[in-house]
Amino acid sequence: MSEAPVISADTPAEAERSAGFVQSLERGLAVIRAFDAEHSRLTLSEVARRTGLTRAAARRFLHTLVEIGYVDADGRLFSLRPRVLELGYAYLSSISLPELCRVHLERLATRVDESVSVSVLDGTDVVYVARVASSRIMSVDLGVGARLPTYVTSMGRVMLAWLPPDQLEEHLGELRPLTRYTITDRDQLVDELGKVRAQGWAMVDEELEEGLRSIAAPIRDRSGGVVAAVNMSTAARRGPAAAIIAEMLPHLLATAAAISADVAALR
C-alpha cells in the first residue's frame, strides 16, 4: 500500500492565504488530523510523511501537543489523548437545537412527503423551534415560534408522558374541545399518556383539527430525559391510521433516535 501523504500541511496555496493566516496553527492541526481509526499510533516519520512536514517540524509540533495534553508519547509511538475531544466539543456545544435538527428534518420530510417539526415544552404549550413544511396544503399554518396546547398535540403528549406526576398538572391547562374528537376528560387523557409512554410515541387523530393527523416521538438527552419532540403531520384522507403508522412511524422513530444521539453528544 502506498505511503503517500494523506494530509497536506501546505494547503490552501500561498496565493490564497489571507494576511492573517497562521501557518504554524495550520500545521499543528494537520498533525492532529494525521491520526485516524486506521492510524491511531504513529511514529515521527509517519507523521511527517502523512502531513508533508519535515521530520524536524513534525517533532516540534508533536512535542508541543504532548506538552499541552493532546498527544501521548510512548517510546517511538505517538497517539491522540482524550483531551483532543475538547476541540470538537467546542463546536458541538455552540450548536442550537434547531440547527442540530435541520438536516434530520429535511431528510425525514423528503422520505414521508409531509411537514415535520420539532418543539419544546413551555408551560401549557408546545413551542415550535424547527419545521420543514411540505407542499401539501393544510389549514394549520405553523412556523418557528408558533404555540399550540400540549394536551391536543402529538408532540405535547410525548413530552407530557414522561413528566414526573407532580409536574403534569401545571403543563396541562384547560382541556377545551377543539374538534368533536378532542379528549377533554383528564382521566382519559392521563390514560392516553400512559399508552404513549408504554409504546414510545404518540398519535393525535383529528383532535386539533378535523382532517389533520400527527405522530410524534421523544427526543432525549444523554441521561435519557425527554427534552423535545419531533413529529410529522398528515391529512387523515391519506389513509387509515394503521397504514400511516406502518408507513411513517419507522422513519419518525429513526429520526428521533438520530437527533437524540446528536443531542447526547453535545449536552
N, C-alpha and C positions, 0 to 999 in steps of 0.2 A: 504493500500500500504506500502511496506517495506521502512523503512527509512535507509537502509544500505548505507554506504558512496558510492558515485559515483566517487569520485576522491581520489586517494591515494597520500599523500604528501611524501610517503616513497619509491617511485619508481624513477629511477631504483634501483635494490638491491645494498646494500652497497658494495658487492664484485665487482660490475660492474662499480662503480663510479671512475672517474679519480682523480688524486691527486689535480686537480684544482677545483673539484666540490664544489659549494657553496650551502649548504643545505638550508640556510635561503632564498636565492633567489628562489629556487625551491618551498619552502613552501609559499612564498609570491605570486608566480604565481598561485599556487594551490588555494589560497583563491580567487583570481580574477576569476579563472575558475569555482568556485563553483556556481557563478551566471549564469543563463541562462534564456531563454524565459519563462520557467515554474517556475523558482525560482528567480525572479527579485528582491525580497525583502526577506532578511533572518535575523534571529536572530543570536546572537553569538553562541548559542548552535547548531543551524542548520549548521552554517559554520563549526564549529568544527566537527560535525558528517559527513558532506559531504566531508571534507578534510582528516579526520583521525587525526587531530591535537587535542591536549588538549585544553580545554577552555582558559587556560592562554596564550598558544601560539597563538591561533586564535585571542584573544583580542589584543595582541601586534601587530600582522600583520594588523588587521583591523584598529586599531588606527593610525598606520603608513600610511596606504593607505588613510585614511581620511585626515591626515595632509598634504600629498603631492597632494591631489586633485583627486585621482582616485576613491574614495568611499565616499558616503554620509551617514551620520548617522542621523536618525530621531527617537529619542527615543530609543526603543529596536531594531529597524529595520535598516538594512544596505542595501544599493543598490549601483550599479556602477554609476559613473558620466560620462558625455560625454568625459571627458579628457582621459578616458581609450582607446578611439579610436586612440589616438596617437601611441599606441603600434602596432596596425595593420597597420596604415598608414606608419609607418617607413618601413615596409616590402613592401607594395604596391608601394611606391614611388621609391623603388630600382629596380622594375621590368622594363625591357625594353619592347618596343612594340613587338619585335619578340618573346620574352619569353612568353609574355601575350597571343599572338595569337596561339602559337604552339598547345595546346590541342584542341582549337576550329578548327584549320585547319585539324588536324588529324581526328577529328570526321567527319568533312564535307567531306574530301576525301574518307573516308570509305563509307559514305552514297551515294555519287554520283559516286564513282569509276572513278574519274577524278583528274587531277592535280589542286591544288588550291594554291593561293598565296595572299600575302599582299604586297602592295607597298606604297611608299610615293612620293610626288611631289618634283622634284628637277630641277628647271629651265624648259627647254622644254622636260624633260624626266620624266618617272616614274622609280623609283629605287626599285627593289625587296628587301624586308627586311625579308621576311619569305616565305617559299614554301614547300609544300608537293607534291611530284611528284607521279603520278600513274604509273602503269606498261605499260600503253599504249605508243606506240612509236609515237612521233611527231618529225618533223624536227626542230622545235623551241626548243632548249635545253637551259633552263634558270635556273640559280641558284641565290642564295642570292648575291646581288650586281650588278646583270645584269640591264642594262638600255635599255628602249625602248621609242620611241617618244610618247608623250602624245596624240597627235591627232588621232593616229591609234590603240590605245589600249582601252579596256573597262574600265580599272582602271583609265587610264589617262582622259578619258571623264567624268567619275564620278567626279574626282577631279576638272576638268576644269568647269564642270557645276555649281558648287557652288562658283566659284571665283567671286569677285566683277568685274564688267565690265572693270574697268580701269586696272585690273591686267591680264586680259585674254590674251591680245596680247603678253605679254612677255613670256607666257608659251606655246604658240602655235608653234612657229618656222616655218620652211619652210614646206609646205604641199606637199610632194612629193608622187607620186603614187608608192605604194609597190606591189599592185596587180591591176588587172583591176577593182576591186570593191572599191578601196580606195577613200574616199571623199577627194578631193583636193580643192574644192571651199570653200572659207572662209564663205560666207553667208550660204551655205548649211550646213557647219559644225556647225555654230552658231545656226541654226535652230535645228539641231540634239541635241545640248547641251540643248536647251530649252525643248525638249522632255524628255531628260534624267532627268532633274530637276523635271519636272512635274510627271513622273512616279516613280522616286526614284531609278532607276537602269539603267544600260547601257548594250547594246549588240553590239559587233563588229563582223560582219559576213563576214569572208574571206577577210578583208581589210588589215590585217597584213601579212597573208599568206593564199593562197588558200587552202581550205580544213580545215582551223582552225577557230573555232568559240569560242567566250568567252563572259561571262556575269559577270558584276561587280556591287557591291553595296558599298555605302559610310560607312566609319567608323567615328563616330562622338565623339567629346569630351563633357565635361559636359555642355558647353554653346550651343551645337548643331552644332558647326563648324565642317566641314569635315577635318579630319587630315590624313586620309589614305583611302585605298580602298581594298576590298577583292574580288577576282574573282575565277572563275573556267573556265578551257579551255577544249574543247572537239572537236572531229572530226566532221565536217559537215555531214559526212556519217552516224553518229549515228542516225540521224532522222531529220525531218523538224524542222525549228527554233521554230515554235509554240509548238511543242511537247516537245522540250528540255526546253523551258521556263516553260511550265506547270509542267514538271517533276522535274526540278532542282532549279528554282527560289525560291520557298518557303524555301528550305534548305539554300540557299545562304543568303536570307534576314534574316533568323533566326540566322545564324552565324554572320552576320554583326551587328545585334542587340545585341547579346551576347558579342561580342568583344567591341562594343561601351559602353556597361554597365560597363565592366571592365576598359576601358579607363577612363570613367567618374569618377570611384571610386578612381583613383589614380592621375588624372590631374586636 
